[in-house]
Amino acid sequence: MDGQDKPGHDEIEKGVPQARELKIFSDGAMRPLLRELMPRFERAHAVAVEVDFRLSAVLKRAVQGGAPFDLVLPRPELDELIACGAR
């Protein structure tokens, strides 16, 4: 197979709204890693990333309260929310 019969990246995403911003909740333990990786991710994917670093207990309350986010980098304190299907 020469790959020409497969849809290209642009063809796959036509008609699918693409987020230009990504909101991440994370605890402080991930701060050094995310500070290093996020600029690379933003450049590679043409997306702005906002990382909200908080204590896990505060993140849990924010999720329970309906705060908008795209991704939570979980810690053990958040496992209960994940098990309940929190989004």
Secondary structure as the mmCIF struct_conf table of DSSP 4:
data_model
#
loop_
_struct_conf.conf_type_id
_struct_conf.id
_struct_conf.beg_label_comp_id
_struct_conf.beg_label_asym_id
_struct_conf.beg_label_seq_id
_struct_conf.end_label_comp_id
_struct_conf.end_label_asym_id
_struct_conf.end_label_seq_id
BEND BEND1 GLY A 3 GLY A 3
TURN_TY1_P TURN_TY1_P1 GLN A 4 ASP A 5
BEND BEND2 LYS A 6 LYS A 6
HELX_LH_PP_P HELX_LH_PP_P1 PRO A 7 GLY A 8
HELX_RH_AL_P HELX_RH_AL_P1 HIS A 9 GLU A 13
TURN_TY1_P TURN_TY1_P2 LYS A 14 GLY A 15
BEND BEND3 VAL A 16 VAL A 16
BEND BEND4 ARG A 20 ARG A 20
STRN STRN1 GLU A 21 SER A 26
HELX_RH_3T_P HELX_RH_3T_P1 GLY A 28 MET A 30
HELX_RH_AL_P HELX_RH_AL_P2 ARG A 31 HIS A 45
TURN_TY1_P TURN_TY1_P3 ALA A 46 ALA A 46
STRN STRN2 ALA A 48 PHE A 53
HELX_RH_AL_P HELX_RH_AL_P3 SER A 56 GLN A 64
TURN_TY1_P TURN_TY1_P4 GLY A 65 GLY A 66
BEND BEND5 ASP A 70 ASP A 70
STRN STRN3 LEU A 71 VAL A 72
HELX_RH_3T_P HELX_RH_3T_P2 PRO A 76 LEU A 78
HELX_RH_AL_P HELX_RH_AL_P4 ASP A 79 ALA A 83
TURN_TY1_P TURN_TY1_P5 CYS A 84 GLY A 85
#
